Amino acid sequence: MTNKGALLSRSAGRRGQWVSMGLAILGGLLVADITTAADAKVSSARHLLLLMEASRARYETLQATIEERTYQMTSGSQEPQMAGGSTCLCRVRPDGTYLEIRARSYMNDLVDHTTWYAIGKNEAQWLRLDHRSGKVAGRVTRPKQVIAPVHSPYDAMWGLLSRPWAHLVSRIETATLKVDEGTFVLELPLNDASPSQWLRLYVDPFRGFVPTATEILYPDQSVVYLREECGDWRNINGLWVPFRYKSAAIAAGYWQEFTVQSMTLNAILPDEEMTLVFPKGTVIDDDLRGIRYKAGPSHPPQHTAVTTVTAAAPAVAGEEDLAQAAAFAEALMVQNRVSSNTITIQPRYVWVYQGRREYVLRVTGGAANDTSLLDSRFEPDGLVLHGVEDSIAEMGNLKVIVERPAEHTAFADAVLTLEFSGQSVSVHFVAAPLEQ
């Protein structure tokens, strides 16, 4: 690729929790004194995965405005051509993603539209307004069926090039781990098929065990055909985030470059800023229910400038809209009934900070009278548990008081098992190794 397509060198070099229950993230207490993978003294791929899980859990919400440019190598030119670009407002929460993307093409005038995405755990909605024709179209479908053309800085770090995180978790025992230029390099086959594609992660211990680059390789591992790489790293409230990142389909000579214009981390994102409303007259293809219908409020969608952080408030729905919503809700009730009776603890992996003792676990779900904590047990691995305070009934959370003794510098994976009626949940308290 040319210098226009290059963002970073392969090596990243040497150089919270969501605002909840009044606890602020402690900045500056990331991985004290760790500057390279050699200092980190991580002995196995599983240990590295636990550190990544705990690090990933700290990025609870993210809001960013992004400029995206798409480049394409063509047969008639030695230089890449800028094929298109977009501006994007993105919001990320544990339960979903909201995107608003204004896209244009530069090789022709065929693309000039704004697309809104609201992607949740059980459904995804998108709405497109074509600025040339004024036409709008909508769809309701399954989240895995939606691949947005622009993705967030969170996805650049943790998205695994659109591969499920469960792939990494389930196959970690097949992974190999090595150190390259101060960075951990984790490699594993993506599936049991022979031959299999490979996943390669470059993980930086100095930045809190965040992946700084991700690659998908062909089965013989000789050629990388997909690559995501991050740069212009900045520390926000103790968490590292990239303000530039690049996604490349190398074999196709195609890549996207992303520049973050503004970003906030771990602020509360209200529900109304994570949803979209179909304008009246929009034809909606509902894949979940297998129907097509018209719905929406009485005014057309308005493009939200990417310099603002507040989306337009949805209009009040009419009787027809409410009836459609009720039918859709009924169709999802059976799907959600089992999960609603399951107790969920967030986060399941907790990053243990040096000098911090109190950690809040949010408790959701569970049938009536099943969310009372009956018992707990702790496998310390060098950490010290001082207590578990049950405030589920009053505040929907547990306060866990865990201490990392000053002399404890090794990796630790302390497991707290919480016993509820008919269900037990394990939470990992992970401590990063410190340089001795």
C-alpha positions in Angstrom: 0.0 0.0 0.0 1.1 3.6 -0.5 1.9 6.1 2.2 -1.7 7.5 1.9 -3.0 4.1 3.1 -0.4 3.7 5.9 -1.4 4.6 9.4 1.0 2.8 11.7 3.8 0.5 12.1 2.9 -3.0 13.1 4.2 -2.5 16.6 2.2 -0.2 18.8 5.4 0.9 20.5 5.9 1.8 24.2 4.2 4.4 24.6 -14.6 1.9 33.5 -16.8 1.1 34.5 -19.8 3.1 33.3 -20.7 6.0 35.6 -22.6 3.9 38.0 -23.4 4.0 41.7 -21.4 7.2 42.1 -18.0 5.4 41.6 -15.6 7.2 39.3 -12.9 5.4 37.2 -9.5 5.9 38.8 -7.3 7.4 36.2 -3.6 6.8 36.1 -3.8 3.4 37.8 -3.7 1.2 34.7 -0.7 -1.1 34.7 1.8 0.5 36.9 5.4 0.2 35.7 4.6 -2.1 32.7 6.1 -0.9 29.5 6.6 -4.1 27.5 5.3 -7.6 27.2 8.6 -8.8 28.8 7.8 -6.8 31.9 4.3 -8.1 32.1 5.4 -11.7 32.7 2.2 -13.3 31.4 2.8 -17.0 31.2 -0.1 -18.3 29.1 -2.7 -17.5 26.4 -5.5 -18.0 29.0 -3.9 -15.5 31.4 -3.7 -13.0 28.6 -7.3 -13.6 27.7 -8.4 -13.0 31.3 -6.5 -9.7 31.3 -8.2 -8.7 28.0 -11.6 -9.7 29.3 -11.2 -7.5 32.4 -9.8 -4.6 30.3 -12.6 -4.9 27.8 -15.2 -4.7 30.6 -14.0 -1.3 31.6 -15.2 0.2 28.3 -18.9 0.4 29.2 -20.1 3.2 27.0 -18.6 5.2 24.2 -19.8 8.1 22.1 -17.7 9.5 19.2 -17.9 11.5 16.0 -15.9 10.0 13.2 -14.6 10.9 9.8 -14.2 7.9 7.5 -12.5 7.7 4.1 -12.5 4.7 1.8 -9.6 4.0 -0.6 -9.4 1.6 -3.5 -6.5 0.5 -5.7 -7.4 0.5 -9.3 -5.8 -1.2 -12.3 -5.3 2.1 -14.1 -3.4 3.9 -11.3 -0.4 3.3 -9.1 -1.9 5.6 -6.5 -5.0 4.7 -4.4 -8.2 6.4 -5.3 -10.5 7.8 -2.7 -13.7 6.0 -3.5 -16.0 7.5 -0.8 -16.3 8.9 2.6 -18.7 9.5 5.5 -19.3 11.3 8.7 -20.6 9.2 11.6 -22.1 9.7 15.1 -21.8 6.4 17.0 -22.9 5.4 20.5 -22.0 2.1 22.2 -23.5 0.6 25.3 -23.3 -3.0 26.6 -26.8 -3.7 25.2 -26.4 -2.1 21.8 -25.0 0.3 19.3 -26.5 3.4 17.6 -25.0 4.8 14.4 -25.9 7.7 12.2 -23.9 7.7 9.0 -23.9 10.3 6.2 -22.2 8.6 3.2 -21.0 10.0 -0.2 -19.1 8.5 -3.1 -16.3 10.3 -4.9 -15.8 8.2 -8.0 -19.4 8.8 -9.0 -22.5 10.5 -7.6 -24.5 7.3 -7.0 -24.1 7.5 -3.2 -25.5 10.3 -1.1 -27.5 9.0 1.8 -27.9 9.0 5.6 -28.4 5.7 7.4 -29.5 5.3 11.0 -28.7 2.0 12.8 -30.1 0.8 16.2 -28.5 -2.6 16.9 -29.6 -4.3 20.1 -29.1 -7.8 21.5 -32.4 -9.3 20.0 -33.1 -7.1 17.0 -31.5 -4.5 14.7 -33.3 -1.6 13.0 -32.0 0.5 10.2 -33.4 3.4 8.3 -32.0 5.0 5.1 -32.8 8.4 3.6 -31.6 8.9 0.0 -30.8 12.6 -0.4 -31.0 12.4 -4.2 -34.5 11.0 -4.4 -35.9 11.8 -0.9 -36.9 8.1 -0.5 -36.7 6.3 2.8 -36.6 2.6 3.5 -36.4 0.6 6.8 -35.7 -2.8 8.0 -36.1 -4.8 11.2 -33.8 -7.9 11.3 -31.4 -9.9 13.5 -28.3 -8.1 14.8 -25.9 -10.5 13.1 -27.5 -9.7 9.7 -26.4 -6.1 10.0 -22.8 -5.0 9.1 -22.5 -1.3 9.2 -20.0 0.4 6.9 -18.6 2.4 9.7 -17.6 1.0 13.1 -16.6 2.6 16.4 -13.2 2.9 18.2 -14.5 0.2 20.6 -14.9 -2.2 17.6 -11.5 -1.3 16.3 -10.0 -2.4 19.6 -12.2 -5.3 20.6 -14.2 -6.2 17.5 -12.0 -9.0 16.1 -12.7 -8.0 12.6 -16.4 -8.9 13.1 -15.6 -12.3 14.4 -17.6 -13.2 17.6 -15.6 -12.8 20.8 -16.9 -16.2 21.8 -14.6 -17.6 19.0 -11.6 -16.3 20.9 -12.9 -17.6 24.3 -13.8 -21.1 23.1 -10.5 -21.7 21.2 -8.0 -20.1 23.6 -6.5 -23.5 24.4 -5.4 -23.8 20.8 -3.7 -20.5 20.8 0.1 -19.8 20.8 1.6 -16.8 22.6 4.8 -15.0 21.9 6.4 -11.6 22.4 7.3 -9.3 19.5 8.8 -5.9 19.9 7.3 -5.4 23.4 3.8 -6.6 22.4 2.1 -9.9 23.0 1.2 -11.8 19.8 -1.7 -14.2 20.1 -2.5 -16.7 17.3 -5.2 -19.3 17.0 -7.2 -21.1 14.3 -10.7 -19.7 13.9 -12.5 -23.1 13.7 -11.9 -26.9 13.7 -12.0 -27.2 10.0 -8.8 -28.2 8.2 -7.5 -26.0 6.8 -8.7 -23.1 9.0 -8.3 -19.3 8.8 -6.2 -17.8 11.6 -6.8 -15.0 14.0 -3.8 -12.9 15.2 -3.9 -10.3 17.9 -1.2 -7.8 18.9 -1.9 -7.0 22.6 -0.2 -4.0 24.3 0.4 -4.5 28.1 1.3 -0.8 28.5 -2.2 0.3 27.4 -4.0 -2.1 29.6 -3.8 -5.2 27.5 -5.8 -3.7 24.6 -5.4 -5.2 21.1 -3.7 -2.6 19.0 -4.0 -4.6 15.8 -6.0 -7.6 14.6 -5.4 -9.8 11.5 -7.1 -12.6 9.7 -4.7 -14.9 7.9 -5.2 -17.5 5.2 -4.8 -21.2 6.4 -1.1 -21.4 5.6 -0.5 -18.2 7.7 1.7 -16.8 5.0 -0.6 -14.0 3.9 -2.7 -11.6 5.9 -5.9 -10.7 4.0 -7.8 -8.7 6.7 -6.1 -6.3 9.1 -7.3 -3.7 11.6 -4.7 -1.4 13.2 -5.1 1.4 15.7 -3.0 4.6 16.3 -3.0 8.1 17.8 -3.6 6.6 21.3 -5.0 8.8 24.0 -5.7 8.3 27.6 -9.3 9.3 28.7 -10.0 8.9 32.4 -7.4 6.1 32.7 -8.5 4.2 29.6 -6.6 4.1 26.3 -8.5 4.7 23.1 -7.4 5.1 19.4 -8.2 8.4 17.6 -7.2 6.9 14.3 -7.7 3.4 13.0 -7.6 1.6 9.7 -9.5 -1.5 8.4 -8.0 -3.1 5.3 -9.0 -5.9 2.9 -5.4 -6.4 1.7 -6.0 -8.8 -1.1 -8.7 -6.6 -2.6 -6.7 -3.4 -2.4 -9.4 -1.8 -0.3 -9.3 0.0 3.0 -11.0 2.5 5.3 -9.3 5.1 7.4 -11.1 6.5 10.4 -10.3 9.7 12.3 -12.1 10.4 15.6 -13.2 14.1 16.0 -14.5 13.8 19.5 -15.1 11.1 22.1 -16.6 10.6 25.5 -16.2 7.4 27.6 -18.4 5.8 30.2 -21.0 8.5 30.3 -24.7 7.5 30.7 -26.4 7.1 27.3 -30.2 7.3 27.7 -32.4 4.9 25.9 -33.8 7.6 23.7 -30.3 8.2 22.3 -30.0 4.5 21.4 -33.2 4.2 19.4 -34.6 5.3 16.1 -38.2 6.0 14.9 -39.4 5.2 11.4 -41.0 8.2 9.7 -44.6 7.9 8.6 -44.9 6.2 5.3 -41.7 4.3 5.5 -41.9 0.8 4.1 -40.4 -1.5 6.7 -39.3 -5.1 5.8 -39.6 -6.9 9.1 -37.5 -10.1 8.8 -38.3 -11.2 12.4 -42.0 -11.4 11.8 -41.9 -12.0 8.1 -44.0 -9.1 7.1 -43.8 -5.7 5.3 -45.7 -2.7 6.6 -45.8 1.1 6.9 -45.2 2.7 10.2 -43.5 5.6 12.0 -44.1 9.1 13.4 -45.5 12.0 11.4 -42.3 13.8 10.4 -39.3 12.7 8.2 -36.0 11.9 9.7 -33.6 14.8 10.3 -29.9 14.4 9.8 -28.1 15.0 13.1 -24.9 17.0 12.5 -21.9 15.0 13.7 -20.8 17.9 15.9 -23.8 17.4 18.2 -24.1 14.6 20.7 -27.9 14.6 21.1 -30.2 12.9 18.6 -33.6 14.4 17.8 -36.3 13.2 20.2 -38.7 10.6 18.8 -42.2 11.7 18.1 -45.2 10.3 19.9 -46.5 7.2 18.2 -50.1 6.9 17.0 -52.6 4.1 17.7 -51.5 2.3 14.5 -47.8 2.4 15.6 -48.7 1.2 19.1 -50.6 -1.7 17.8 -47.7 -2.7 15.6 -45.3 -2.3 18.5 -47.5 -4.5 20.7 -47.7 -7.2 18.1 -43.9 -7.1 17.7 -43.4 -7.2 21.5 -45.7 -10.3 21.7 -43.6 -12.0 19.0 -40.5 -11.5 21.1 -41.9 -12.4 24.5 -41.2 -16.1 24.2 -37.7 -15.4 22.9 -36.9 -13.2 25.9 -38.8 -15.1 28.6 -35.9 -17.4 29.4 -33.3 -14.8 29.5 -35.4 -12.5 31.6 -35.5 -15.2 34.3 -31.7 -15.5 34.3 -29.7 -13.4 36.7 -27.1 -11.4 34.9 -24.1 -9.9 36.6 -22.1 -7.0 35.0 -19.2 -7.0 34.7 -18.2 -10.6 34.9 -14.5 -9.7 34.7 -13.3 -7.0 37.0 -10.0 -5.1 36.6 -8.4 -4.8 40.0 -6.6 -1.5 40.5 -3.7 -1.0 42.8 -5.0 1.0 45.8 -8.7 0.6 45.1 -10.9 -1.7 47.3 -14.5 -1.2 46.3 -16.1 -2.6 43.1 -19.8 -2.5 42.1 -21.5 -5.4 40.3 -24.9 -4.6 38.6 -27.5 -7.4 39.0 -30.3 -7.6 36.5 -32.9 -10.3 35.5 -34.1 -13.1 37.6 -37.6 -14.2 38.5 -39.4 -12.8 41.5 -37.7 -13.5 44.8 -34.7 -15.2 43.1 -32.3 -12.3 43.2 -31.5 -12.5 46.9 -27.9 -13.4 47.5 -27.9 -16.7 49.5 -24.1 -17.3 49.8 -20.7 -16.5 48.3 -17.3 -18.1 48.2 -14.0 -16.7 47.1 -10.9 -18.3 45.6 -8.4 -15.5 46.3 -5.3 -16.2 44.2 -3.3 -13.7 46.3 -6.1 -11.1 46.6 -8.0 -10.4 49.8 -11.8 -10.3 50.0 -13.1 -8.1 52.8 -16.8 -8.4 52.2 -19.8 -8.5 49.8 -22.5 -6.0 50.5 -26.0 -6.9 49.1 -27.9 -3.9 47.9 -29.8 -5.7 45.1 -33.3 -5.0 46.5 -32.5 -1.3 47.0 -30.1 -0.4 44.2 -29.8 -3.4 42.0 -26.1 -4.0 42.8 -23.6 -5.8 44.9 -20.6 -4.0 46.4 -17.5 -6.2 46.6 -14.6 -5.1 48.7 -11.4 -6.7 47.4 -7.9 -5.6 48.1 -4.7 -6.2 46.2 -1.9 -6.2 48.9 0.9 -3.8 48.2 3.4 -6.7 48.0 1.3 -8.6 45.4 2.8 -8.0 42.0 2.0 -11.2 40.1 -0.9 -12.0 37.8 -4.0 -13.0 39.8 -7.4 -14.5 38.8 -9.5 -14.5 42.0 -13.0 -16.0 41.5 -16.0 -14.9 43.4 -18.9 -17.3 43.1 -22.3 -15.9 44.0 -25.1 -18.2 44.9 -28.7 -17.3 44.2 -31.9 -19.5 44.2 -31.3 -22.1 41.6 -28.3 -20.3 40.0 -24.7 -19.5 40.7 -22.6 -16.9 38.9 -18.9 -16.6 38.9 -17.1 -13.2 38.7 -13.3 -13.0 37.9 -11.3 -10.3 39.7 -8.2 -10.0 37.5 -5.0 -8.3 38.6 -2.3 -7.5 36.0 1.3 -8.4 36.8 3.4 -5.5 37.9 7.1 -5.0 37.2 9.1 -6.0 40.3 
